[in-house]
Amino acid sequence: MQDQHLPTQIAPFKLARQGQALQGIVGVDGLERLATLLSDNNGRIEVSLQFGKNQQGINFVRGHLSAEVNMICQRCMKPMPVRVKADISLGIVSSDERAAQLPEEFEALIVEEEPVALARIVEDELILALPIVALHENQGCEPVLKKLQAEASKIEQAEQKTNPFAALSDLKQQH
């Protein structure tokens, strides 16, 4: 995807009435809530959105997000790249009451007043698409648990060799 300029603020209802499309790149570095879930703020999000109005008169935005971000592997606690893709199907509404009336095919995008930050919409959808737990594939990831088990085994063996009650056990067996 080309580095096409995306507006920072959008008017979703207007874009839907006009049937507009937006495509471009959003940098991860400006998305603070997303950054708290990542190991760094490197990465770019490819955005492709189509605004419109369906036959039932529902304003919508449909599209796709794709990004490669870095998260912390929860096995080895090292950074790892994670490829994230999200399909978007949002019904644009002005209140919670209207959101409750949306068909199941749409999630609600509640817009109480325009303009809205495009980055907020992209960030929300990407956060929902992130894996709950990031894990390397089994290759190349030495799990912390295995290290801890090996250390525990060494400690256990050392304790067995220098058990202070071993002498009492020997005395008990003699009597």
C-alpha positions as CSV (number, residue, x, y, z in Angstrom):
1,M,0.0,0.0,0.0
2,Q,1.3,3.4,-0.8
3,D,1.9,6.0,1.9
4,Q,-1.2,7.9,1.2
5,H,-2.1,10.9,3.4
6,L,-5.0,10.1,5.8
7,P,-6.9,12.9,7.5
8,T,-6.4,13.1,11.3
9,Q,-10.1,14.1,11.7
10,I,-13.0,12.7,9.8
11,A,-16.8,13.4,9.6
12,P,-18.2,9.8,9.5
13,F,-21.8,10.7,8.6
14,K,-20.6,13.0,5.8
15,L,-18.2,10.4,4.4
16,A,-21.0,7.8,4.5
17,R,-23.4,10.0,2.7
18,Q,-20.8,10.7,0.0
19,G,-19.7,7.0,-0.2
20,Q,-16.1,7.9,0.3
21,A,-13.1,5.6,0.7
22,L,-9.9,6.2,2.7
23,Q,-6.7,4.3,2.2
24,G,-3.3,4.9,3.7
25,I,-0.9,4.4,6.6
26,V,-1.2,5.3,10.3
27,G,1.9,5.1,12.5
28,V,1.8,3.2,15.7
29,D,3.9,5.8,17.5
30,G,0.9,8.2,17.9
31,L,-1.5,5.6,19.4
32,E,-0.9,5.8,23.2
33,R,-3.4,3.2,24.3
34,L,-2.1,0.7,21.8
35,A,1.5,1.5,22.8
36,T,0.9,0.3,26.3
37,L,0.2,-3.2,25.0
38,L,3.3,-3.3,22.8
39,S,7.0,-3.7,23.5
40,D,7.8,-0.6,21.4
41,N,6.0,2.0,19.3
42,N,7.5,0.9,16.0
43,G,5.1,-0.2,13.2
44,R,2.7,1.0,10.7
45,I,-1.0,0.2,10.2
46,E,-2.3,-0.2,6.7
47,V,-5.8,1.2,6.6
48,S,-8.5,0.6,4.0
49,L,-12.0,2.0,4.8
50,Q,-15.2,2.3,2.7
51,F,-17.9,4.5,4.0
52,G,-21.5,4.2,2.8
53,K,-25.2,3.8,3.5
54,N,-27.0,0.5,3.1
55,Q,-30.6,-0.3,1.9
56,Q,-31.9,0.0,5.4
57,G,-30.5,3.5,5.7
58,I,-27.7,2.6,8.1
59,N,-24.5,4.6,7.8
60,F,-21.6,2.3,7.9
61,V,-17.8,2.0,7.5
62,R,-16.3,-1.3,6.3
63,G,-12.7,-2.1,5.7
64,H,-9.6,-3.8,6.7
65,L,-6.6,-3.0,9.0
66,S,-3.2,-4.8,8.7
67,A,-0.2,-4.2,10.9
68,E,3.0,-5.8,12.2
69,V,3.7,-4.7,15.7
70,N,6.1,-5.9,18.5
71,M,4.7,-7.5,21.6
72,I,6.4,-9.3,24.5
73,C,6.3,-13.1,24.3
74,Q,4.8,-14.3,27.5
75,R,7.0,-17.5,27.5
76,C,10.4,-16.0,27.1
77,M,9.7,-12.4,27.9
78,K,11.4,-11.1,24.8
79,P,10.0,-8.9,22.0
80,M,8.5,-10.6,19.0
81,P,6.8,-9.4,15.9
82,V,3.0,-10.0,15.7
83,R,1.0,-9.7,12.4
84,V,-2.4,-8.3,13.1
85,K,-5.3,-8.2,10.7
86,A,-8.8,-6.9,11.4
87,D,-11.9,-6.7,9.3
88,I,-14.1,-3.7,10.2
89,S,-17.9,-3.5,9.9
90,L,-19.2,-0.5,11.9
91,G,-22.6,1.0,12.0
92,I,-22.3,4.8,12.5
93,V,-24.9,6.0,15.0
94,S,-25.4,9.0,17.2
95,S,-26.5,7.3,20.5
96,D,-26.5,4.2,22.6
97,E,-30.2,3.7,21.8
98,R,-29.5,3.7,18.0
99,A,-26.5,1.4,18.6
100,A,-28.8,-1.2,20.3
101,Q,-31.0,-1.2,17.1
102,L,-28.1,-2.1,14.8
103,P,-28.2,-5.5,13.0
104,E,-25.7,-8.1,14.2
105,E,-23.5,-7.6,11.2
106,F,-22.4,-4.2,12.6
107,E,-20.5,-3.1,15.7
108,A,-21.5,0.4,16.8
109,L,-19.4,3.4,16.1
110,I,-21.1,6.1,18.3
111,V,-20.4,9.5,17.0
112,E,-22.0,12.2,19.2
113,E,-20.4,15.0,17.4
114,E,-18.2,15.4,14.3
115,P,-15.3,15.5,13.6
116,V,-13.8,12.3,15.0
117,A,-10.2,11.3,15.3
118,L,-9.5,8.6,12.6
119,A,-6.7,7.3,14.7
120,R,-9.1,6.6,17.6
121,I,-11.2,4.3,15.4
122,V,-8.1,2.6,14.0
123,E,-6.6,2.2,17.5
124,D,-9.8,0.7,18.9
125,E,-10.1,-1.9,16.2
126,L,-6.5,-2.9,16.3
127,I,-6.6,-3.3,20.1
128,L,-9.5,-5.7,19.7
129,A,-7.6,-7.7,17.1
130,L,-4.4,-8.2,19.2
131,P,-3.8,-11.6,20.6
132,I,-4.7,-11.9,24.3
133,V,-1.3,-13.6,24.9
134,A,1.6,-13.2,22.6
135,L,3.7,-16.4,22.2
136,H,6.6,-17.3,19.9
137,E,6.2,-20.5,18.0
138,N,8.1,-23.3,19.8
139,Q,11.2,-22.8,17.7
140,G,13.6,-20.2,19.0
141,C,11.8,-19.5,22.3
142,E,13.3,-20.9,25.5
143,P,10.4,-20.8,27.9
144,V,10.9,-19.2,31.2
145,L,9.1,-22.1,32.8
146,K,11.7,-24.6,31.6
147,K,14.4,-22.4,33.0
148,L,12.6,-22.2,36.4
149,Q,12.0,-25.9,36.5
150,A,15.7,-26.6,35.8
151,E,16.7,-24.3,38.6
152,A,14.2,-25.8,41.0
153,S,15.5,-29.3,40.2
154,K,19.1,-28.2,40.9
155,I,18.0,-26.6,44.2
156,E,16.1,-29.8,45.1
157,Q,19.1,-32.0,44.4
158,A,21.4,-29.7,46.5
159,E,19.0,-29.8,49.4
160,Q,18.8,-33.6,49.3
161,K,22.6,-33.8,49.5
162,T,22.9,-31.5,52.5
163,N,19.7,-32.4,54.3
164,P,20.4,-31.7,58.0
165,F,17.8,-34.3,59.1
166,A,19.5,-37.1,57.2
167,A,21.6,-37.9,60.3
168,L,18.5,-38.2,62.4
169,S,17.0,-40.6,59.9
170,D,20.1,-42.8,60.1
171,L,19.9,-42.8,64.0
172,K,16.2,-43.7,63.8
173,Q,16.9,-46.7,61.5
174,Q,19.6,-48.0,63.9
175,H,17.2,-48.2,66.8
